């Protein structure tokens, strides 16, 4: 028994005539007749008494009529609800805090221009928490600058980024072209919270170089860190994308690392079992357009270097 059987039964009950019901449903009369026979066989009782010019519904048919009407009404409601869900499709996007303070807003704006019918839910958090939310199916896709640990996630590098040390214009480092790497051990740092991709990359670098860093200020808010650096003679490390304006205005001074160890990517991440829909594919294409050939060209910078760095020997 299918919904089609019930729809045919309701029309036969309404018209009292199989030929008329067939015409209303744009079906052949034998098809309608067979559907009624299928139902009678399924339930083991007659649903109609056949007379030469009319069908008369039986007591069993009356019971089926009441129940069938309820079933079809419920199905109609279900279809309406599902259509509403399609109309209100929402793409759940996670962005790390650096991403949220740099490329995320223009990405979301462009997405709504391309697919105005799809709503977005955006969560800005650190890499660790974004990974957790994707694994829990609380987010569809993430844009992160760190690394994920779970083998259940796929990560696709999409946009280039670069970390720099920053200090205010009064800091002694702002007056130097070359800064020996060991000198940063004597500085106080204002850093992102643990769990952020920026913090992890910098701490891993310091461990490899056997550098001991003294953190005196920790925040998950890049703008708060920028403000604190402007007002204190300390150092921070962050994405060049977050401080370009301050560097150009001379409010902050940037120090790049000799070599490419602080070059990184903003990456797209999603569950490997996730079926990519049109909204996700569009989002991924938009994110990739924010790749830039050079992030440091034209910006005045000092160089942080070790004894063996050729660039620092010039």
N, C-alpha and C positions, 0 to 999 in steps of 0.2 A: 504494500500500500504506500502510495506517495501523495504529496500535496496535490499533484495533478489529478489523481483519482478523486480527492476530496472536492476540488474545484468543479470537476465534471458532475459529481454527485449533487452539489449545491445547485447547479444550474438546471439539472434534470428535475430536482425537487421543486424549484421555483416555477418552471414552465409546465411540468407534468407531461412533457413530450420529448422523446429522445431526438427526433429530427429537428425540432425547434431549438433544443439545447445545443445540438451540433452546429447549427447555423450561427447561433450567438457566439459560440466559442471558436468558430472557423475550423471545425473539425468535421471529419466524415461521420455519418450516422453509425456505421459499424464500429468505429473507434470509441464512440460514446457508449454504445451497447456493450462492448467488451470491457470497458472500464467499470460499468455497473456490475457486470457478471464477476469481475475480479474481486470487487468489494464484497459481494454476496458470498463468494467462495471463501474469502479471507475470514469473514465473521461467522459463516455457517448459518445464515438466515436470509430470508427475502427482505429486501429493502423497499420494493415496490410491488403492488399487485398490478399485473398487466391486464388492461381492458382494450377492446378494439380501437378506441379513439383517445384514450387517456391512461396515464399511470397514476395510481393512488399509493401514497406513501404509507408504509406499515408502521406499527408501533416501534419496531426496531429501527426503522428508517428515521422516525421522529427523534429518537435518542441520538442517532448518529448526526442528524442535522444540527441539533443543539451543540453537540461537542465539536463538530467540524467547523461551525461558525466561530467558535471560540479559538480553535487552533489557528484558523486562517487570519483572524484578527490579531492574534499574538505574533504571527509571522509578519504581518504587515507592519506592526509596531517595531519588530526587530529590524526589519529592512530600513525603516525610517531612522532608527537609532544608528545603524551601521553607516547609512549615508551621511548622517550628521558627523560621525567620526571621520569619514573621508573628507568632508568639507572642512573639518577643523583639524586636519593633520598638523601635528606639532613635531618639529625636529628639535631634539634635546642636545644641546651643545655644551661641552665643557671647555673652558679655556683656562690655562694657567695664569697666574697673576701678571707675569710679564707680558704674556699674549694679550690679556685683558686690558692692559695699559698701553698697548701699542697698536696691533693690527685688528683686534677683534671687532671693534665698533664699525669700521669701514667694511669689514667682511660681512657683518650682519646686514648693514644697510644695502649693500649690493645684492645680497641674497634675496631680500624682500623685493627689490626692484625686478629681479629675474623671476621669482616665484611668489607673487603677492598673496596667493591663496594658502600658503603654508605658514603657520605660526612658528615662532621659535621660543624655546625656553633656554636661557643661558645661565650657566653656573660658573663663576670664577673662583678658583681654588688652587692649591698647589698640586704639583704633579702626583704625589702619593695619593691624595684624596680623589683626584680625577680618575686615576687608575681604579681605585676601589669602587667608585660610582659606576664606571663602565662595566666592571665585572658583575655588579649587582643589577645591571640593566636599568639603572636610574638615568643614564645618559646614552645617547646613540653614538656619539662621536666626540673625540677630544682633540684639542690643539694644544700641544705641550712643548716645553723646551727641555724637559728632562728625559730620563730613561725609565721605562716600565720594567717590572720584574716578572710579571705573569706570562707564561708561554701561551696563554689563551688569547692574548691580544696581538694584533698586527700593528706595526708602527711604520709609517711611510714618511721619510724626510721630505719636507715641502718648501720651507722658506729659510733662507740663510739668516743667521744672527751672529753677533760678536760681543763678547764680554770685554769691558774695560774697567780699570781702576779709576775712580773719580775722587777728586779733592777740591776744596774751594781755592779761589785765586790767591789766597794769602798763605797757603800751605807751602813749605819749602820745596816739595816736589814740583810745584807749578813753575818753578824757576829753572828746573833742570831738564836737559834734553835726554840724558841717559840716567837711569836709576838702577843701581845694582839690586838684584833680587833680594839679597839678604837684608836690605834696609827696611823692607816691609814688616820684618819681624818686630821692629821697634815701634810700630804704629798701632793705634787703636782703630778697630774696625766697627762699622755699622753694617750689619748683614741681614739678609732675608732669613726667615724662620727655617728650621730643619724640616725637610720634606719638600723644599722647593728645588727645582732643577738647577737654578743659579747657585744656590748654596752648595749643592752636591758637587757640581762641576768644580767650583773654586776649592772646596775642601779636598777633593781628590787630587787636584793639582798640587796643593800644598803638601799633602802626604807624600806624593812622588818626589817632590823637591826637598823634603825634610824641613819644611818651613813651619814654625810655630806661630799661629795667629791669635791675637788677643781681641776677642769680640766683646764690646762693651754696650752694644745697642742692637736689639733684634726686633724686626717688624715684618709683617706680611704685607705692608703697604709701601710700595716703591716711592710714592710721592712724599710720604713721611720721612723716608730715608734720605731722599734728595734734599728736603728742607733741613734735616739735621746736619747733613754734610755742609750745606751752605753756611750754617751757623756755628760749626765746630771744625777745628783743624784736625779732622780724622779722615779715614779712607773708607770707601765702599767699593763693591764690585757689582756691576749690573749691566744689562743689555745696553749697547750703544743707542738702540732705538728709543730708550726712555730718557736719554739726556742730550740728544742732538741739539735741541733748542737752547738749553742752558750752556752747552759748550760754544755754540755759535755766538751767543751773547756775551761770553766771557765770564759767566757766573760760576761755572765749574771748569775744571781742567781735567782732561782725560789722559790716561796712561795706558798704552796698549802693550801687550806682551810680544816680545820678539818671537817669531815663529807662529804656528797656527793652532796652538793647544787650546786657545779660548774661542776658536771658531766653532760654532755649533749650528743646529737647525731647530726651527719650530717644526714639529712633526704631527701628522695626522695619526690618530690611534683609534681603533675600534675592535670589537670582539671578532675573532676569526670566523665565528659561526653566524655573524650578522649578515643578513641579506641586504645588499646596498640598494636602496630605492633611489628614485630620481632626485629627491631632495638632498640625500647624502652625496650623491655624485656631483650635483651642482655646487654644494658647499665645498667639496674637495677641489674642484676646478678653480673656484674663486680664491681659496686660500693660496693656491700655487701662483697666482698672479702677483702676489706681494713679495716675491723673490726679487732682490736687488743685486745688481752686478757688484757694486761696492758700497759698503756701509761706512767706511772711514775716509773716503776720498774728500779732500778739501778741509778736513777738520784738524786744527792744531793739536798735536799730541806729543807727549813724552814717550820714551820707550823703556819698558821694564826688561832687564836682561840679566843673563847669567854669564859667568866667565867664558864659556865656550860658544856664546852666540856671536856669529860672524857679524851680524848687523850692528852689534854694540862695539865692535872693534874698529869701526870706521872712524 
